[in-house]
Amino acid sequence: MFSKALDPFRKTISFRLALWYSAFFILSTASLFALAYFLLASTLRQDDRDDIEQRLHQLAAQYQATDLAGLKKELALETRRRKSNSFFIRIAGPRNITVFVRNPDQWTAFDVSRLEHVPLANPGTLIRLPAKHDEADLELLSTRLHDGTILQIGTSTEERDSVLERFGRIVSGVMVPMVVVGLLGGMFLARRSLRPVRQLIEAVHAIEAGAMEARVPIHDTGDELDELGKLFNRMLNRIAALIQGMRSALDNVAHDLRTPVARIRGMAEIALRSESGPDRYRDALADCVEESDQLLQMLNTLMDISEAETGTLRLHLEPVDISRLLADAIDLYQLVAEEKAIAMSLTAPQLWMAADRNRLRQVMANLLDNAIKYTPAGGRVDVQGYVSQDMIVIRVADSGVGMTPEELLKSWDRLYRGDRSRSQRGLGLGLSLVKAVVEAHRGHVTATSSPGRGSVFTVTLPVASSTGSPFPSGDQSTLARM
């Protein structure tokens, strides 16, 4: 039952991270202690061997200087002084028969008589003689002297084993709390590391419950999870803005569609109730067709804007002479401008870029239409085109009524029409379409305006295109000279 209750917890990343952290910490600690034990044992073993070798060389030199009698006398003198009594010393004849043995009292557990049956090892090779009822060993080094006598010096591993045993007990005592610390530390680190993920999950649950304003807390730690939280919040803000824009667009569409639909219905009802002849019906149908065309234009424009904003608008890129395109757009509106006594001018050298010709015509048509529409009689509309830092800049300036900062900010919204533009015919989608098409070309559009002083719209488009060189043969030099 308890195991089944833990199954959901075992599947969580927190549990697995805690387990991995703990296992890594515990294994690392155990490996460190094992390495320390190995190094300590090696050091103690080497120190014992160095002491044995030093004592062996010392007694061998003493033997060569004073023979066996002198060596025994020296050892007896050392025993009375209680000096160097920690070594086992054995002197044997050429046939390995023991001649002299000095065995410390605490080493009586070693059967040294067995050494007479142990072949003499090569110089520098340790001989190990185990104790009778103990785990300690007697380690000896042997050497054959100039007269064939065998000199053996050794020491017990009992003290060394005792040190290592105490170290092992200390390590065992330390490992228990280290395991506990490893488990608790793993749980703490896993919980702390996954806190941004839990906050992300909580935000998602809150959004699912209807709290669309929920966001992930940002701690500015600069790590990947903090960056994930920032990206998630930016995505939510973008989604919220799109939803709000969609709601506003739907509200505006519903509001703006009500009037033309009502007009169509009214014209149809009047025609049905009228007993006039076919001419009256034909006029009513023509009016209905005109209103329907305006509705279709609004819906098509809204679809174009939506496709451009979502990146699905298909652009048919081709080399476009921007100066020629600007001239054609001015020619198209020249008659309308002359009816209002508005002067129009164009200043643009030959400019080439890869673009969708028809879409850019829509951009210029909307900008010129707005400029002429909101410029009073006797005003001016000036169009400029030039290259600045590998960007083509198109500037449309008018001396019209201008806009307040609030109106300028809202002018890019779909179906927005200021109070002064309500009297003018239009859909309120022109600038929204301009912005969407320009950004689809990887450019941007800005505007400056003030009431009574006119407006200036600036379109900036990149000259280069990922599709390759946009310029026809022989025209790249024209742009290079500008």
N, C-alpha and C positions, 0 to 999 in steps of 0.2 A: 504493500500500500504506500509506504513512504517513498519507495523508488518510483512508483507511478506518479506520485505527486510532484516529484522533482523533474519528470520528463519535460514539461514545458520550459522549465528554467534551463535545463541542459541544452536546449536548442537555441538559446539566445546567444548573441555575439558577446554580451557581457560575461556570461559564464565561461565561454571558450577563451576570451581574452584573459580573464582572471586566472584560468587554469594554465594558459601558456606563460603568462607573466610569472606565476608562482613556480611552475616547473623550471623555467629558465633560471630564476633566482636561486632556487634550491639546488639545482644541478651545478650552477656556477659556484655557489658556496661550497658544495661538497667537493667539487674539482679543485678549488683553491686549497681546502684543507688537505686533500689527498696529496696535492703537490707539495704543500708545506711539510707533511709527514715524510714524504719521500726525500725531500731535500735535507730535512733534519737527520733522518736515518743515514743518508749518504755522508753527511758531514761528520756525524759521530763515528761512523765506521772508518772513514778516512783518517780522522784524528787518532783513533786507536791504532791503526796500522802505522801511522807516522811515529807514534810513541814506541811501538814495538821495534820498528826498523832502527830508530835512534838508539834504543837500548841494546839492540843486537850488535850494531856497529861499535858501540862503546865497549861492550864486554869482549868482543872479538879483538879489538885493539889491546885491551888489558891482558888477554890471554897471550897474545903474541909477544907482549912486553915482559910478562912475568911468569909464564907457563901456568899449569893447572894449580899448583900450590899457591902461587901468588894470587890467582883469581879467586880461589876459595877464601883466602885470607881477606881479600878486599870485600867479598860478599858477607863474610862474618862480621867485618867491621861495619858495614852498612846496616846489618841486622841489628847490631847493638845500638846504632844511632837511630834506628827506626826510620831509615831512609830507603826509598825505592823498594818498599816491601810489597808493591802491588803487582809485581811481575812474577810469572812462573818461569823458572830457569832450570834447564836440564842440560847436562853435559854427558855425552855418550862416546864410547870408543868407536873405532873404525867399523866394528860389526854391530853397531847400534845397541851395545850393552850399556845400561845406565851406569855412569860413574858418579855423578853428583846430581841431586835434585833439590831445588828449594821451592816448596809448594806452600803458599800462604794458607793459614789455618782455615780461612773461610772458603777455600776451594777444595776441601776434602771430598767433595762429591764427585770429583773427576778421578777416574781410574787411570793414573798416569802410566801404570805398568803396560798399558796397551800400546804405548808409544814404541816399545821395543819391537812390536810386530807390524808397525806402520812403516812402509818404505819411505826413504828420505825423498821429499819432493824437490823439485827444481828450486833454486834460489829465487826468492820473491813470491813463491806460491804459499798461500795460507793453508795450514792444516787445521781442520776443525775436529775437536774432540768433545762429543756431547757429554753432559753430566749424567749421573746414574738415575736420579729421580728429580730432575729439574729441566726446564726448557733452555737454560743457558748453555753456551758452548765455550770451549777453551780454544781460542784462536792463536796459532803459533806460526812463527817464521823460523826457518832453519838455515844454517850455513855450515859448510865443512871448512874447518881450519886448515892451516898449512901442514899439520902433522896427521891429518885424517880424522881428527876429533870432530864430533858433531856438536854444535852449539844450537840450542833451541830456546827461544824466548817467546812467551805468550802472555795473554791477559784474558780475563773472563768477560763475556758479553753481558753479564748480569746487570751491571750498572747501566749500560747502554739500553738494555731491554727495559729496565725500570723507568728510565726517562721516556722512552717511546710509549710505554704503557700509560704513564701519567698523562702524556700528551694526547693519547687516544681517548682517555677518559674525559679530558677537558673538551676535546672536539665533540665527543658524543653528547656531553652536557650542553654544549653550545648549539648543536644542530637542532635540538628540540625547539628552543625558542626561535631559531632561525627559520624553521619550517612554519611556525605560527606567523612570524613576521612576513615570510614570503607569501602565505595565503592572504593575510590581511592587506599587505601591500599590493598584491595582484588585484584584489577586489577593489581597492581604492583607486588604483591606476586605471583599471578597466572602466569603473564608473565615471571617473573624471574625464577620461579620453572620449567616452561616448556621450557625454552630457550634451554637446551640440546636436548629436543625432537624435537624442531623446527630445530635445527642444524642437527639432524639426518635425518629429512625429507628432508632438503635441500641437504644433501649429497646424499640421495637416488635419488632425482630428478636429481642431477648433473650426477650421474652414469647412470641413464636412458637416459640422453641426450648424453652419450658417453664419459663423463669425468671420465674415470676409475681411475684416480689418486686422485679423490675427497675423503676427509677424514673428520671425525667429529672433530672439535676443542676440545682439552682436556684442562680443567682448573685445574686439580689436586686438586679438592675439597674433594675427598675421599668419596663422597656420592654415592648412588645407580645409579643415572643417569650418573654420571661421569664414573662409572665402566661399565655401559652399552655402553657408547661411546668407551671406551677402547676395550671392547670385540668386538664391531662392527668393529672397525679399524683393530683389529687382524684378524677378519674373512675376511675382505676385502684384507688384505695383504696375507692371506693364499690363497684366491681365485685367487688373481693376480699371486701369485707364481705358483699355479697349472695351470692357463691358460698359463703362460709363459713356464712352463715345458711341457705342452701339445703342444704348438706351436713348441718348440725346438724339442720335440720328433717326431712330425709330419715332421718337416724339416729334421731331421736326418733319419727318416724312409724313407722318399721320396728319400733322397740322397743315402742311403745304399741299397734301393731296386732297384734303377735304374741299378746298375751294374749287380746283378744276373739276373734280368729280361732281360737285354740286352744280357747277356750271353746265357740264355735259348733261346731267340729269334734267336740269331746268330747260335747256334748249330742246331736249328730246320731248319733254312733257308739253312745252309750248307748241312744238311742231305737231304733236299728236292731237292736241286740243284744237288746233287751228284748222279751219276749213279752207285754207288758202290752197293755191294750186301747187303744182310740182316745183315751181321756182322757189317757193317758200320752204318746201321740204329740202330742196337741194342746198339752200343756204344753211339750213339747220345742220344738215349732215356735214357740210364743209366746216362749220364751226366746231362740230364734234371731232372731226378728224384733226383739226388744228390743236384742240385741247389734248387729244390723245397723243399727238406727236410730242407735245411738250411733256406729257407724263412719261412717255417712252424715253425721251432725252434725259429726263431726270433720273430714271431708273438705270439707264445705260451708263450715265456719268457716275452714279453711285457704285455700280459694279466695277467700272474702271478704277475708281479711287481705291476700292477695297482690294482689288487685285494688285495694284501698285504697292499698297501698304503692306500686304502680306507676301510680296515678292513673287507673285505668280503672273504678273503682267508680262506678256510676251512682247519683246521689243525687236523689231526688224531692223537691225543695225546695218547701216550703209554709209558710205562717205557723203557727208552733207556740207554744202557750202552755206555757212551760217549767214554770211552777208547777203546772199541771194534770198535765203529764206526770210530774213528780216525785211528786205525790200518788197517781197511778195506780200508779206503780212501788212505792210504800210499801204501798198497799193489797194489791198482789199478793203481797208477802212478809210481810204482817202476821201471817198465820196461822202461818207457819214461825217467825217471831220469837217469837210467843206460846208456841209449843211449847217453846222454849228459854228462856223467861222473859227475853227481850231486849227492852228498851224502845226504841222508835223515835220520833223526832221530826222534824218538818219545819218549817223557817222560810224562807219565800220569798214575796215579793210577786208580783204579776202581772208576768210577764216574757214578752215576745214576741220571736221571731227567726225567720229563714228557715232551715229545717233539714229533714232527712229524719226524719220522725216515728218510723218503725219502727227506723231505725238508732240514734237516740238512746234509744229504749226498750231496745235491746240493750245500749247503754252502761250505762244505769242498772241494768238487770237484773244485769249482770255485777258491777258495783261493789257492789250490795246483796247479791247472792248470796255474794260473797267476804267482805263485812263480817260477815254473819250466820254464815257457815260457820266462820270463825276467831275468833268471839267466844264466850267461854264463857257458860254460863248465868248470868243476873243482870247481864249487861253492857248496854252502850248502843250504839246506832247513831244518829248525828245527821246530818241532811241539811240543808244551807243553800243558798239561791240568792240572788244579789244581782248588782247591776251595778257595775262598777268600770272607769272610763276607757273607756267605750264597749265593754266586754266583759262578757259574762254569765259569772259564776263559779258553779260548782256544787261544793260541798264535802261529801264523804262521810267522816265520822270514826267510828271504832269504838274500843272498849276491849278489843280482842282480843289475841291472842298476839303480834302484831307480827312484824317481820322484822329480821334482821341487815342491815348495809349490803351485804354480798355478795348476800344473797337479794333485797334490794330492787333492786339493780342488774340481776340476772338475771330479775326477775319479769316484765319486758316481753318476754322471749324466748318464741318459740313453743314450746309443749309443755313449758315448764319447770315443774316442780313441786318445791317444797322438801321436805326430809325430813319436816317436820311435816305436810305436806299430802298425803303419800302415803296416809294412812289415810282421807282424804276423797274422796268421789266427784267426779270432774271430769276435764276433758281437758287442762288446763294451757294453754288458749288464750284464756281470758277477758280477761286484761289486754292481751294482744297485739291482740285484736279491739278493745278499748276505745281503745287508742292509735291504731290504724289508722283507725278511724271518726272519732275526734276530729280527727286531722290531715287527713282528707279534707274535713272542714268548715272547714279553715283555722284550727283551734284547736290547743291543746296540753294535755297532761295531765301532772301531776307528782304525786309521792308522797313522804311522809315517814313514817318508822316507826322504832320501836325495840323490842327484845324485851320483852314483858310490859307494854308501854304502849300498844299499839294502833297503828293506822295512819290516815293522813289522805290521801285522794286528792282532788286539786283539778283540775277540768276547766274550762278557759277557752275560751270560744267568742266569735267576733266577732258583735256585734249586727247590723251592716250586712251587706248581701249584694249581690253584683254583679248579681243578678237583679232588683233594685228594692226598694222598701219591703216588708218582710215583714209589716207590721202590718195587720190589718183595720181598716176604717173605725172611728174613734172610740177605738182602743186606743193610738195613739201618744202621746196626752196622758198616759196612765197611766205610761208609761215616762219621759216627760219630767219628771214630778213626783218621780220616785224619786231 
